[in-house]
Amino acid sequence: MSIEDVKQGEVQRMKSQVWRMEILTDGHRMEKALGLLTPDERQRAARYHHEEDRRRFVTGRALVRCLLSKKLGIEAQQVVLTQTAMGKPEVSAAYFFNVSHAGGQVIVGLSQTHPVGIDIEQVSAPNVDWKDVVGAVFSPEEIASCRRGEDALAACAIWTAKEALLKAWGCGLNANTKALTILPDGSSFSVRCQGAPMTDANLTLLDVPSGYLAVLALADVNTLTIEGRAAINPQIM
Ligand SMILES: CC(C)(COP(=O)(O)OP(=O)(O)OC[C@H]1O[C@@H](n2cnc3c(N)ncnc32)[C@H](O)[C@@H]1OP(=O)(O)O)[C@@H](O)C(=O)NCCC(=O)NCCS
């Protein structure tokens, strides 16, 4: 795998970039991708029980290293990646990034100015019943908006946007997801935290293959009120 393999996936959004590629299935390309990873990451890859999970992780991490290597002008293996207490991978210098995988797709968002969250989902993912997801994590307004999950496309869009924003804040699903209300609004979304509008949570619906939905979130956690942080996840800094 080299940067040439992924160039076509680039999209510019609000001074950020989004890269998408298909999860690697070819043995030779997988070997090349593994060659971009650190020894620790190769060990992690070897620990996955399911081959599909291993391929997702390797493709995503190789894509991240490939992009950051090009941006920072260093070898892919030399890019120093760390992880927050809540598990969000980070790079030490100059960039924010986030990665998501679903089905056969992996997507990466990069920004120099804003913490990034990105999520890709399959609208009809096997083993996902939107009615269950909606009941567990949606606010009452979100539940009404997707007719309790009967409208799978609307439910998937809200879920994808919610996860992207929570990933931008770094708390992932370790959050009180019902404190947030995210509703589709054209190619973007309106966001409210405990009823208060958040006008600067930049959520963009991305152009992805049919059957998938993806959302990029560029967020500034400092604009959340103390009450908002406490309601969603007190660990958000
Ligand atoms: C992080 C999380 C949102 C990922 O969701 P997902 O739909 O399984 O997976 P995605 O493909 O969209 O994203 C996975 C990537 O997110 C990144 N990630 C991990 N933790 C993260 C965090 N706290 N914030 C932002 N990004 C995170 C990683 O890069 C990961 O990929 P990698 O492990 O290959 O490097 C989710 O696993 C999570 O919050 N987990 C903790 C709580 C939980 O498991 N709750 C389940 C009950 S609802």
The ligand as an SDF file (V2000), in Angstrom:
LIG
                    3D

 48 50  0  0  0  0  0  0  0  0999 V2000
  -15.0460    4.1650   19.8170 C   0  0  0  0  0  0  0  0  0  0  0  0
  -16.3620    3.6430   19.3370 C   0  0  0  0  0  0  0  0  0  0  0  0
  -17.3290    4.8120   19.1880 C   0  0  0  0  0  0  0  0  0  0  0  0
  -16.1270    2.9650   17.9770 C   0  0  0  0  0  0  0  0  0  0  0  0
  -17.3080    2.5960   17.3710 O   0  0  0  0  0  0  0  0  0  0  0  0
  -17.4460    1.4580   16.2420 P   0  0  0  0  0  0  0  0  0  0  0  0
  -18.7130    1.7550   15.5150 O   0  0  0  0  0  0  0  0  0  0  0  0
  -17.2990    0.1470   16.8750 O   0  0  0  0  0  0  0  0  0  0  0  0
  -16.2260    1.5610   15.2980 O   0  0  0  0  0  0  0  0  0  0  0  0
  -15.7010    2.6140   14.2150 P   0  0  0  0  0  0  0  0  0  0  0  0
  -15.1630    1.7760   13.1400 O   0  0  0  0  0  0  0  0  0  0  0  0
  -16.6680    3.6860   13.8490 O   0  0  0  0  0  0  0  0  0  0  0  0
  -14.5020    3.3500   14.9910 O   0  0  0  0  0  0  0  0  0  0  0  0
  -13.4290    2.6310   15.4880 C   0  0  0  0  0  0  0  0  0  0  0  0
  -12.2480    3.5610   15.6040 C   0  0  0  0  0  0  0  0  0  0  0  0
  -12.5570    4.6630   16.4560 O   0  0  0  0  0  0  0  0  0  0  0  0
  -11.3500    5.0960   17.0810 C   0  0  0  0  0  0  0  0  0  0  0  0
  -11.6500    5.2620   18.5100 N   0  0  0  0  0  0  0  0  0  0  0  0
  -11.5110    4.3940   19.5310 C   0  0  0  0  0  0  0  0  0  0  0  0
  -11.9030    4.9670   20.6960 N   0  0  0  0  0  0  0  0  0  0  0  0
  -12.3020    6.2260   20.4020 C   0  0  0  0  0  0  0  0  0  0  0  0
  -12.8070    7.3120   21.1780 C   0  0  0  0  0  0  0  0  0  0  0  0
  -12.9700    7.2430   22.5040 N   0  0  0  0  0  0  0  0  0  0  0  0
  -13.1270    8.4630   20.5460 N   0  0  0  0  0  0  0  0  0  0  0  0
  -12.9600    8.5770   19.2120 C   0  0  0  0  0  0  0  0  0  0  0  0
  -12.4690    7.5740   18.4120 N   0  0  0  0  0  0  0  0  0  0  0  0
  -12.1540    6.4220   19.0040 C   0  0  0  0  0  0  0  0  0  0  0  0
  -10.2820    4.0490   16.8000 C   0  0  0  0  0  0  0  0  0  0  0  0
   -9.4110    4.5550   15.8170 O   0  0  0  0  0  0  0  0  0  0  0  0
  -11.0750    2.8790   16.2400 C   0  0  0  0  0  0  0  0  0  0  0  0
  -10.4230    2.1550   15.2190 O   0  0  0  0  0  0  0  0  0  0  0  0
   -9.1500    1.2230   15.4860 P   0  0  0  0  0  0  0  0  0  0  0  0
   -9.3930    0.5140   16.7570 O   0  0  0  0  0  0  0  0  0  0  0  0
   -9.0980    0.3600   14.2840 O   0  0  0  0  0  0  0  0  0  0  0  0
   -7.9940    2.1990   15.5520 O   0  0  0  0  0  0  0  0  0  0  0  0
  -16.9920    2.6360   20.2860 C   0  0  0  0  0  0  0  0  0  0  0  0
  -16.3410    1.4040   20.1780 O   0  0  0  0  0  0  0  0  0  0  0  0
  -16.9470    3.0250   21.7550 C   0  0  0  0  0  0  0  0  0  0  0  0
  -17.2560    4.1230   22.1870 O   0  0  0  0  0  0  0  0  0  0  0  0
  -16.6280    2.0950   22.5890 N   0  0  0  0  0  0  0  0  0  0  0  0
  -16.6480    2.2630   24.0060 C   0  0  0  0  0  0  0  0  0  0  0  0
  -18.0130    2.0250   24.6480 C   0  0  0  0  0  0  0  0  0  0  0  0
  -18.7540    0.8380   24.1420 C   0  0  0  0  0  0  0  0  0  0  0  0
  -18.1940   -0.1310   23.7110 O   0  0  0  0  0  0  0  0  0  0  0  0
  -20.1050    0.8900   24.2210 N   0  0  0  0  0  0  0  0  0  0  0  0
  -20.9560   -0.1420   23.6620 C   0  0  0  0  0  0  0  0  0  0  0  0
  -22.3310   -0.0470   24.2340 C   0  0  0  0  0  0  0  0  0  0  0  0
  -23.3590    1.1190   23.4020 S   0  0  0  0  0  0  0  0  0  0  0  0
  1  2  1  0
  2  3  1  0
  2  4  1  0
  2 36  1  0
  4  5  1  0
  5  6  1  0
  6  7  2  0
  6  8  1  0
  6  9  1  0
  9 10  1  0
 10 11  2  0
 10 12  1  0
 10 13  1  0
 13 14  1  0
 14 15  1  0
 15 16  1  0
 15 30  1  0
 16 17  1  0
 17 18  1  0
 17 28  1  0
 18 19  1  0
 18 27  1  0
 19 20  2  0
 20 21  1  0
 21 22  1  0
 21 27  2  0
 22 23  1  0
 22 24  2  0
 24 25  1  0
 25 26  2  0
 26 27  1  0
 28 29  1  0
 28 30  1  0
 30 31  1  0
 31 32  1  0
 32 33  2  0
 32 34  1  0
 32 35  1  0
 36 37  1  0
 36 38  1  0
 38 39  2  0
 38 40  1  0
 40 41  1  0
 41 42  1  0
 42 43  1  0
 43 44  2  0
 43 45  1  0
 45 46  1  0
 46 47  1  0
 47 48  1  0
M  END
$$$$
